[in-house]
Amino acid sequence: MVKISILGWYNHHNLGDEAMLEGLKYILDKKWINGFDVMNGTEPLPEIISRINKSDYFILGGGELIHYDKIYLPFKHWIKQVEVPKMVYGCGVTSEKLQSHVVDDLKSFGNMYVRDKVSQSILEDYNIPVELCLDPSISLINKYNIRAKPFKGLAVIIPTDRKDDKSDAGIIKTNIIQETKQQLKQDLMKENIKEVILLPFGEEDNNDYESCKVLSKYLEKDFNCVILDKPPVKQALKIISIAEKVYSYRLHGCIFSIALNIPLMVFAYHIKILRMLKTLCSEERMKTQIY
């Protein structure tokens, strides 16, 4: 029996990150595992290292955790203090140029599994052994046995917004709700949508509920709008599965829709969305579903 420690952006009220964690646990839930110790990086570094070294195996799991100047935590060579076997699973790489200490630290991992082809190519250019894996959240579709059963005239919108791009170096657009709401309404009308469900995926880093309220107020004269506040992962998957079409500003709204083969339009506010679409979709499909 082994204990596994996991480090990532967890317990921040972000549905995508919680879905990655739940999917990771589901993939690893074998009889030989004796539990998980999950950390989110807000703990003091000595505590993180101590907890990792008390486990039998360490996973840096999910999200854009590999940056040009650090591997998630803002400390050089912190990973060298980890004494147990370790892997990267389901992560992305945010920059094409990595500082030498980051490259050195990445080579200390026993296994490296990234979730998109661009991240794989970046690491291969640095001669880092790496393999491509699916985002661990996709496994939840099988866990909950969810299949697409679309309701005619029903759309699901998964919005977000960032009014200050300093909060995230990967942001392509800011105030994206205001910039795209007219395009969104036009497409809803073209698709003969009557009912709209708005799903807020983020709370702490992005207050998506506020974006839902803005869109609902804008759309309510033409569509019957409902906001589901703080949906758990299973409920969000079920709601997406009954949509005739999904409109997503969020990465995991895109991932779930593609995995369920639901028609999708994407507002690619973040470069990680484009990278995942290139990994999961053909170029022809991408041309038809990105605003």
C-alpha positions, 0 to 999 in steps of 0.5 A, a space after each residue: 500500500 502506498 500514499 501519494 502526495 499531489 501538488 496543484 492549484 486545488 481548493 480555490 473554487 475552480 471547477 476545472 482544477 477540481 475536475 483534474 484532481 478528481 479525475 487524477 484520483 479516479 485514474 489512480 484509485 487502485 487497491 494498492 493506494 492508501 490515500 492521497 495528500 493534496 496540497 495547493 502550494 499555499 503551505 510553507 515550503 518546508 511543510 510541503 517538502 516534509 509532507 511529500 517526503 512522508 509519502 511514497 510517491 509525488 505527483 505535480 498534477 494538472 494545470 499550467 504549472 511549468 513556467 519559464 522561471 519556475 515549476 509552480 512554486 517560486 523557489 529554485 531547485 525546490 524539487 531537488 529536496 523531494 526524496 521520493 519518486 516523482 512525476 508530472 501528470 496532465 500539466 501544461 508549459 506556459 513559455 517556449 523559453 525555459 530558464 536553465 534551472 527549470 530545465 535541470 529540475 524537470 529532468 529530475 522527474 522520473 516521468 513527464 506527462 503533459 496535456 497538449 502537443 505544444 507543451 510536449 514539443 517545448 520540452 522535447 526541444 530541451 531534450 526532456 523525455 516527455 509523453 502526451 496524455 489526456 487531461 485527467 478530467 476527461 476520465 470523469 465522463 466514464 466515472 459517471 457514465 455520462 453520454 450526450 443527450 441533447 435537448 433541442 433549443 438548449 444552449 450552455 454558456 460557460 463564461 469568464 472574464 479578466 479585467 486586468 491581464 496582469 493577473 495572468 501572463 497568458 491572457 489574450 483578451 480582457 473584458 471578453 464578455 463585453 467584447 463578444 456578447 453581441 456575437 454570442 447573441 447572434 449565434 444563439 439566434 441563428 441556432 434557434 436557441 430558446 433556453 440558456 443555462 449559464 455555468 460559472 466555473 471559477 470563483 476565486 481567481 475569476 468571479 465567473 458568477 458576475 460574468 454570468 449575471 452580465 450575460 443573463 441581463 443582456 440575453 434575458 429579453 430574447 432567451 429564458 436564462 438560468 444561472 447555476 451557481 457553484 455547480 459540482 463537477 458531476 452536475 456540470 458534466 450532466 448539464 453540458 451533456 444535454 446541450 444542443 450547443 455549448 459556448 465556452 470561455 473556459 478551458 474545461 468547458 471546451 474539454 468536456 464538450 469535445 469529449 462528449 462530442 457536443 457542438 461547441 463555440 469557443 471564446 479563446 481568452 487564454 492561450 492554453 485553450 488554443 493549445 488544447 484545441 489543437 491537441 484534441 481537434 482537427 484543424 478543420 473543426 477548429 476553424 468552425 468553432 473559434 470566435 
